[in-house]
């Protein structure tokens, strides 16, 4: 008995996580693949701009060359044949700078500036679009849940009325026609509740997919009323 209680406690704890709207938006912004791809494009444009600016600077090359001779060799200083060991070392330094290349470098910098700014704006658009989509779907779930709750209460009321009239029919205080009428009304209300519940589940599943969560990940959202919790497995 103690083991069963402990396991039940662990199961409840694992499903206590309820996502607020802010948490949904923050998670989507941090993990959305399309948005991350756009960020990488912006970073690439920034790197290209930096490289095009660095291309304007002069190039500087420094090198050295060491040689050692043994036995019969040519002395690099006297240019005479010698049989002694000799060692020589040479150094070289060079620099170059573009004086004029038809404004190619300047045009490249201007183009990369534009691409960088375009990347930043595209990233903002992608982020804002994602936030609006998450916000809209979050409230679609809340709206669907409200319809579901109202449908459930109406179905419960219809069931109670049907039970009351059924008992009255049994003692002869109500007509059978009234009972059939309430049975039809209860069936319609029950069907409406089933449809509303399925609509809520579909809305939750859509929001979960927009967050790009794993299919088997438990997912709850917390509405304005902390007592209301939406669950998707």
Secondary structure, 3 states (H helix, E strand, C coil): CHHHHHHHHHHHHHCCCCECHHHHHHHHHHHCHHHHHHHHHHHHHHHHHHHHHHCCCCEEEEEEEEEEECCCEECCCCCCEECCCEEEEEEEEEEECCCCCCCHHHHHHHHHHHHHHHHHHHHHHHHHHHHHHHHHHHHHHHHHHHHHHHHHHHHHHHHHHHHHHHHHHHCCCCCHHHHHHHHHHHHHHHHHHHHHHHHHHHHHHHHHHHCCCCCCCCEEEECCCCCCEEEEC
